[in-house]
Amino acid sequence: MAEYSMGEALQAFLNKSRIRGDIQALRIEDIWKDIMGITVAKYTDKLQIIGNKLFIYTAVAPLRNELHFQKEKIIERVNEALGQQVISEVVLK
């Protein structure tokens, strides 16, 4: 039997687990202010990852419109912050 560190075992579990997206969404929420700035973070209601899609919820229409034009930059920044290719699409709600 191969030996794994606790971190390696946990990472292997998360890679195969259905809660992976929820944990990554929590990580993104923790650093969202650093990624997108204080103003965007203040008016963002919820972040959710389903599959490879990042769902961004906001009730502020002008912000939603601005984020629409920044989708590629959001994908790039989030993936860079997470250290791996997690997001390939952004959905604004």
ZIURBEL-V508779 format. One record per residue. N is the residue number from 1. RES is the residue in three letters. PSI is psi in whole degrees, -180 to 180 (none if undefined). OMEGA is omega in radians with two decimals (* if undefined). Layout:
((N,RES,PSI,OMEGA) (N,RES,PSI,OMEGA))
This chain:
((1,MET,135,-3.14) (2,ALA,149,3.12) (3,GLU,136,3.12) (4,TYR,149,2.99) (5,SER,165,3.12) (6,MET,-41,3.14) (7,GLY,-43,3.12) (8,GLU,-42,3.13) (9,ALA,-43,3.13) (10,LEU,-43,3.13) (11,GLN,-42,3.11) (12,ALA,-42,3.10) (13,PHE,-47,-3.11) (14,LEU,-36,3.13) (15,ASN,-29,-3.12) (16,LYS,-9,-3.02) (17,SER,154,3.08) (18,ARG,-14,3.13) (19,ILE,1,-3.11) (20,ARG,-47,-3.13) (21,GLY,-39,3.13) (22,ASP,-41,-3.14) (23,ILE,-40,3.11) (24,GLN,-36,3.09) (25,ALA,-39,3.08) (26,LEU,-40,3.10) (27,ARG,-41,3.14) (28,ILE,-42,3.13) (29,GLU,-37,3.13) (30,ASP,-33,-3.08) (31,ILE,6,-3.09) (32,TRP,-42,3.14) (33,LYS,-40,3.13) (34,ASP,-35,-3.11) (35,ILE,-47,-2.97) (36,MET,-11,3.14) (37,GLY,161,-3.05) (38,ILE,-43,-3.07) (39,THR,-47,3.13) (40,VAL,-45,-3.13) (41,ALA,-37,-3.11) (42,LYS,-36,-3.07) (43,TYR,9,3.04) (44,THR,122,-3.07) (45,ASP,-41,-3.02) (46,LYS,147,3.02) (47,LEU,139,-3.12) (48,GLN,141,3.06) (49,ILE,126,3.03) (50,ILE,115,-3.06) (51,GLY,-121,3.12) (52,ASN,19,-3.12) (53,LYS,135,3.03) (54,LEU,119,3.09) (55,PHE,126,3.12) (56,ILE,121,-3.12) (57,TYR,129,3.04) (58,THR,145,3.11) (59,ALA,-1,-3.09) (60,VAL,106,-3.06) (61,ALA,-45,3.12) (62,PRO,-36,3.09) (63,LEU,-44,3.11) (64,ARG,-42,3.12) (65,ASN,-44,3.13) (66,GLU,-43,3.13) (67,LEU,-31,3.10) (68,HIS,-40,-3.12) (69,PHE,-11,-3.12) (70,GLN,17,-3.05) (71,LYS,-47,-3.11) (72,GLU,-40,3.12) (73,LYS,-38,3.10) (74,ILE,-46,3.12) (75,ILE,-47,-3.13) (76,GLU,-47,-3.10) (77,ARG,-42,-3.13) (78,VAL,-47,3.14) (79,ASN,-39,3.11) (80,GLU,-42,-3.13) (81,ALA,-35,3.14) (82,LEU,-14,3.10) (83,GLY,13,3.11) (84,GLN,164,-3.13) (85,GLN,98,-3.10) (86,VAL,-43,-3.03) (87,ILE,133,3.03) (88,SER,-5,3.14) (89,GLU,145,3.08) (90,VAL,132,3.09) (91,VAL,127,3.14) (92,LEU,131,-3.13) (93,LYS,none,*))
